[in-house]
Amino acid sequence: DKEPRRLSDFTVAQRVLTLDPDFNCELYAVYCTPDGNPILGFTGTRFGTPEQGEDVLPDTDIGVCGCNRLVQENPWIYETVREVARKYGGKRLILTGHSLGGSRALIAAMGGDGTSPDMDVSHFVHLVHVFNPGSGLMPLAWQGNKDKVFATIHLHRIFRDVVSATNFPCQLGGKLNITVYSKHPDTDSCHALDNFCLPAPES
């Protein structure tokens, strides 16, 4: 994978997150917290880029096929989690992602569908924060084995976002913690990542 241009570090809530150059490619990146915990972020749909066409099939799979191909034909998701966990042994591994990236993070936290030993990475994951993850007609989280989920999962979605509309708290045996927000007035879409990134509007 080619190495995209990303910030080497940035500040969130007065904490500096630092990019790990060993995990910096088009499909994911790792930033480390000041206390050394890795945050593995999966890339979402790459609208407006030359790579957008590569995301059409995964998005379609999420929308109408229950993520079957995404779960079974993307071993790099599980391999990446395992490699990050190996490098940062003893630290808390955090997963995140928006839209397609959020679905990829959920797949990892669930250990896929359990049909292959290579998918068995859920025990490495401590915490998940996903934003408007795609759910589709057959939501991924309905299929998860709650006994294989060890992480605390927080799903953040915008009210009226159709892409993530079929995510519900009862999924994953109640282990899915969902918070619903209003659309940010300065964004054009309920699905946009900017809903979660822009400063809160003045009241």
Phi, psi and chi 1 to 4 in degrees:
 res  aa     phi    psi   chi1   chi2   chi3   chi4
   1 ASP       -  142.2  -68.4  -35.1      -      -
   2 LYS   -74.8  154.5   66.9  179.0 -178.5  179.4
   3 GLU   -91.6  115.0 -176.6  174.4  -53.7      -
   4 PRO   -77.7  164.6   29.0  -32.6      -      -
   5 ARG   -83.2  118.7  -63.9  179.6   61.5 -175.1
   6 ARG  -134.4  158.0  -72.1 -168.4  171.4  100.1
   7 LEU   -62.7  136.9  -65.7  172.8      -      -
   8 SER   -71.8  -26.2   60.2      -      -      -
   9 ASP  -162.3  157.8   59.4   69.1      -      -
  10 PHE  -156.6  164.9   62.7   96.8      -      -
  11 THR  -109.2  129.8  -58.2      -      -      -
  12 VAL  -128.8  124.0  177.5      -      -      -
  13 ALA    50.4   44.9      -      -      -      -
  14 GLN    65.1   20.2  -60.7 -178.2  -29.9      -
  15 ARG  -121.2  131.4  -54.8 -178.2   76.7 -163.3
  16 VAL   -87.1  124.0  177.9      -      -      -
  17 LEU  -101.8  133.9  -56.4 -177.6      -      -
  18 THR  -117.3  130.7  -54.4      -      -      -
  19 LEU   -69.2  133.9  177.8   66.6      -      -
  20 ASP   -92.7  110.7 -178.1  -18.2      -      -
  21 PRO   -64.5  -16.6   22.2  -32.3      -      -
  22 ASP   -72.1  -18.9  -68.7  -20.3      -      -
  23 PHE  -130.8   72.9  -62.0   98.9      -      -
  24 ASN  -144.6   93.4  178.4   28.6      -      -
  25 CYS  -139.5 -176.6   72.2      -      -      -
  26 GLU   -63.9  -29.6 -168.6   65.6   34.9      -
  27 LEU   -98.8  -11.4  -65.3  175.2      -      -
  28 TYR  -166.4  166.1   58.5   83.5      -      -
  29 ALA  -154.6  155.3      -      -      -      -
  30 VAL  -119.9  128.6  168.2      -      -      -
  31 TYR  -116.6  144.6  -80.3   86.0      -      -
  32 CYS  -108.7  140.3  -68.6      -      -      -
  33 THR   -76.9  166.6   65.0      -      -      -
  34 PRO   -57.6  -27.6  -27.3   36.1      -      -
  35 ASP   -94.4   13.4   45.8    2.9      -      -
  36 GLY    87.8    8.0      -      -      -      -
  37 ASN   -80.9  130.1  -66.0  -40.6      -      -
  38 PRO   -82.6  138.7   30.3  -33.3      -      -
  39 ILE  -112.8  110.1  -57.7  171.6      -      -
  40 LEU   -94.4  112.9  170.4   56.3      -      -
  41 GLY  -105.9  128.3      -      -      -      -
  42 PHE   -95.1  140.4  -69.6   97.5      -      -
  43 THR   -72.9  139.8  -54.7      -      -      -
  44 GLY   -90.0 -169.0      -      -      -      -
  45 THR   -60.5  130.1  -56.0      -      -      -
  46 ARG   -93.8   68.4  -66.6  162.9  -72.9 -178.1
  47 PHE   -60.0  139.3  -69.3  111.5      -      -
  48 GLY    74.3   14.6      -      -      -      -
  49 THR  -120.7  164.0   71.6      -      -      -
  50 PRO   -61.6  -21.9  -24.6   34.2      -      -
  51 GLU   -86.2   -1.3  -66.0   78.0   21.8      -
  52 GLN   -57.2  -36.9 -179.8  176.7  -15.8      -
  53 GLY   -61.9  -28.2      -      -      -      -
  54 GLU   -69.7  -17.6  -60.4  174.0   19.0      -
  55 ASP   -96.9   -3.9  -62.4  -30.1      -      -
  56 VAL   -64.2  -48.3  171.7      -      -      -
  57 LEU   -64.4  -45.8  -77.2  178.4      -      -
  58 PRO   -59.6  -40.5  -25.0   34.3      -      -
  59 ASP   -65.4  -40.2  -75.9  -23.1      -      -
  60 THR   -64.9  -40.6  -57.1      -      -      -
  61 ASP   -59.7  -42.5  179.7   48.3      -      -
  62 ILE   -64.9  -42.7  -68.2  170.3      -      -
  63 GLY   -67.3  -40.5      -      -      -      -
  64 VAL  -128.0   -9.9  -62.3      -      -      -
  65 CYS  -118.9   12.2  -60.0      -      -      -
  66 GLY    65.3   26.5      -      -      -      -
  67 CYS    66.0   19.3  -69.6      -      -      -
  68 ASN   -57.7  -48.6  -73.0  -32.0      -      -
  69 ARG   -71.5  -36.7  -66.2 -172.8   63.9  176.8
  70 LEU   -61.7  -39.4 -163.0   63.2      -      -
  71 VAL   -71.6  -44.1  167.5      -      -      -
  72 GLN   -93.3  -22.0  -62.9  177.1    7.1      -
  73 GLU  -113.6   17.2  -60.5  178.1   11.7      -
  74 ASN  -128.9   65.6  -70.5  -91.6      -      -
  75 PRO   -62.1  -19.7   22.7  -34.3      -      -
  76 TRP   -61.2  -28.0   65.7  -92.4      -      -
  77 ILE   -61.2  -49.7  -65.7  175.4      -      -
  78 TYR   -71.5  -38.3  -44.1  109.7      -      -
  79 GLU   -61.7  -40.5  -68.7  168.1    5.4      -
  80 THR   -65.8  -44.3  -58.1      -      -      -
  81 VAL   -59.2  -44.0  170.6      -      -      -
  82 ARG   -64.1  -41.1 -173.0  171.7  -78.8  106.7
  83 GLU   -67.4  -41.1  -70.3  172.1    4.6      -
  84 VAL   -65.3  -43.3  174.5      -      -      -
  85 ALA   -62.2  -36.5      -      -      -      -
  86 ARG   -66.7  -43.9 -176.1 -179.4  -60.4  119.3
  87 LYS   -67.7  -37.1  177.7  172.1 -179.0  177.1
  88 TYR  -109.1   44.8  -67.2   93.5      -      -
  89 GLY   -56.1  134.0      -      -      -      -
  90 GLY    88.8   -6.8      -      -      -      -
  91 LYS  -101.7  165.8  -63.2  -64.7 -175.9  178.5
  92 ARG   -88.3  118.1  -70.6  171.5   53.6   81.6
  93 LEU   -88.6  124.6  174.2   54.6      -      -
  94 ILE  -113.3  132.9  -56.3  162.8      -      -
  95 LEU  -111.0  147.1  -57.4 -175.2      -      -
  96 THR  -153.1  168.1 -170.0      -      -      -
  97 GLY   169.2  159.1      -      -      -      -
  98 HIS  -117.9  137.1  167.2 -100.3      -      -
  99 SER    59.6 -119.9 -170.1      -      -      -
 100 LEU   -57.0  -37.8  170.9   57.6      -      -
 101 GLY   -64.7  -35.6      -      -      -      -
 102 GLY   -66.6  -37.5      -      -      -      -
 103 SER   -64.7  -40.2  -62.7      -      -      -
 104 ARG   -62.7  -40.7  -72.8  166.9  168.9  157.7
 105 ALA   -64.1  -41.4      -      -      -      -
 106 LEU   -64.2  -39.7  -74.5  173.9      -      -
 107 ILE   -57.9  -45.0  -74.5  170.9      -      -
 108 ALA   -65.1  -43.6      -      -      -      -
 109 ALA   -65.4  -25.4      -      -      -      -
 110 MET   -90.3   -8.8  -68.4  163.4   47.6      -
 111 GLY    70.0   37.0      -      -      -      -
 112 GLY    59.4 -141.0      -      -      -      -
 113 ASP  -106.0    8.3   60.4    8.0      -      -
 114 GLY    76.4    8.9      -      -      -      -
 115 THR   -83.1   -9.2   56.5      -      -      -
 116 SER  -137.6  139.7  166.8      -      -      -
 117 PRO   -59.4  -27.2  -22.9   33.2      -      -
 118 ASP   -64.8  -21.3  -66.1  -21.1      -      -
 119 MET   -79.6  -10.7  -62.7  177.6  179.3      -
 120 ASP   -76.2   75.3 -173.4   19.5      -      -
 121 VAL  -124.7   -0.3  -63.5      -      -      -
 122 SER   -62.6  -28.6   59.8      -      -      -
 123 HIS   -70.7  -12.4   57.7  -73.8      -      -
 124 PHE   -81.4  -18.5  -67.3  124.9      -      -
 125 VAL   -94.9  128.1 -177.6      -      -      -
 126 HIS  -101.5  -35.8  -65.9   83.0      -      -
 127 LEU  -148.7  141.2  179.6   63.5      -      -
 128 VAL  -133.2  132.1  178.5      -      -      -
 129 HIS  -128.4  113.3  -78.7  -80.9      -      -
 130 VAL  -120.8  152.1  -70.7      -      -      -
 131 PHE  -127.3  118.8  -57.1   85.6      -      -
 132 ASN    46.0   49.7  -80.8  -10.3      -      -
 133 PRO   -68.9  141.3   28.6  -36.1      -      -
 134 GLY   -62.4  139.1      -      -      -      -
 135 SER  -124.6  -43.7   50.9      -      -      -
 136 GLY    74.9 -166.2      -      -      -      -
 137 LEU   -74.1  -27.4  -60.3  178.0      -      -
 138 MET  -124.4   84.8  -65.8 -176.8  -72.9      -
 139 PRO   -53.6  135.0  -24.1   33.5      -      -
 140 LEU   -54.4  -43.0  170.4   69.1      -      -
 141 ALA   -68.8  -17.4      -      -      -      -
 142 TRP   -66.9  -28.1  -83.7  123.3      -      -
 143 GLN   -91.1   -9.4  -54.1  166.2   45.4      -
 144 GLY   -71.2  147.7      -      -      -      -
 145 ASN   -89.8  109.0 -178.6  -11.6      -      -
 146 LYS   -61.0  -26.5   65.7  179.3 -175.6  -60.1
 147 ASP   -73.8  -13.9  -63.9  -34.2      -      -
 148 LYS   -96.6   -2.5  -77.2  -75.8 -171.0  178.0
 149 VAL   -96.9  116.5  176.5      -      -      -
 150 PHE  -107.9  -16.9  -56.8   97.9      -      -
 151 ALA   -83.5  157.0      -      -      -      -
 152 THR   -84.5  122.5  -59.8      -      -      -
 153 ILE  -111.7  122.8  -59.0  178.7      -      -
 154 HIS  -113.9  120.1  -64.2  -79.8      -      -
 155 LEU  -109.5  120.6 -169.6  152.9      -      -
 156 HIS  -108.7  126.0  -49.8  -91.4      -      -
 157 ARG  -140.0  157.7   62.0  176.0  -55.2  -90.0
 158 ILE   -96.7  133.4  -59.5  -61.2      -      -
 159 PHE   -54.6  132.4 -178.5   60.6      -      -
 160 ARG    76.3    9.6  -67.4 -177.7  178.3  171.8
 161 ASP   -77.2  113.8  170.9   48.4      -      -
 162 VAL   -73.7  -25.4  -64.2      -      -      -
 163 VAL   -65.4  -36.2  175.5      -      -      -
 164 SER  -109.1   15.1   61.2      -      -      -
 165 ALA   -66.1  -25.2      -      -      -      -
 166 THR   -98.3   22.3   52.6      -      -      -
 167 ASN   -88.8  127.5  -72.3  -58.8      -      -
 168 PHE  -133.6  151.0  -59.9  106.0      -      -
 169 PRO   -60.9  -24.6  -22.9   33.5      -      -
 170 CYS   -74.2  -11.1   55.9      -      -      -
 171 GLN   -73.6  159.5  -65.1  162.0   -8.0      -
 172 LEU    55.7   36.8  -76.5 -177.5      -      -
 173 GLY    62.9   29.9      -      -      -      -
 174 GLY    83.1    8.4      -      -      -      -
 175 LYS   -87.4    1.3  -68.5 -175.2  176.9 -178.8
 176 LEU   -96.5  109.3 -157.2   57.8      -      -
 177 ASN   -93.1  110.9  -57.1  -69.3      -      -
 178 ILE  -109.8  131.9  -61.0 -178.8      -      -
 179 THR  -119.8  129.9  -54.8      -      -      -
 180 VAL  -110.7  133.2 -178.8      -      -      -
 181 TYR  -120.6  163.1  -51.4   83.2      -      -
 182 SER   -82.1  152.7  -62.2      -      -      -
 183 LYS   -61.0  138.6  174.6 -175.5  170.5  -63.1
 184 HIS   -71.5  133.8 -164.9  -71.8      -      -
 185 PRO   -64.0  -17.9   21.3  -32.7      -      -
 186 ASP   -97.2   10.7  -65.4  -27.2      -      -
 187 THR  -108.3  157.5   63.3      -      -      -
 188 ASP   -91.3  -12.7  -63.5  -33.6      -      -
 189 SER  -144.0  145.3  164.4      -      -      -
 190 CYS   -67.0  -21.9  -70.2      -      -      -
 191 HIS   -89.5  -16.1 -169.5   61.3      -      -
 192 ALA   -61.2  141.7      -      -      -      -
 193 LEU   -62.9  -27.1 -180.0   58.1      -      -
 194 ASP   -59.4  -22.6  -82.0  -12.3      -      -
 195 ASN   -56.2  -29.2  -76.4  -68.9      -      -
 196 PHE  -100.8  -11.5  -54.7   99.1      -      -
 197 CYS  -105.7  -30.3  -59.6      -      -      -
 198 LEU   -71.6  152.1  -68.0  174.9      -      -
 199 PRO   -58.4  146.2  -22.6   33.0      -      -
 200 ALA   -58.2  136.8      -      -      -      -
 201 PRO   -65.0  149.4   23.7  -33.3      -      -
 202 GLU   -69.6  137.9  -64.0 -178.3    3.5      -
 203 SER   -82.1      -   54.7      -      -      -
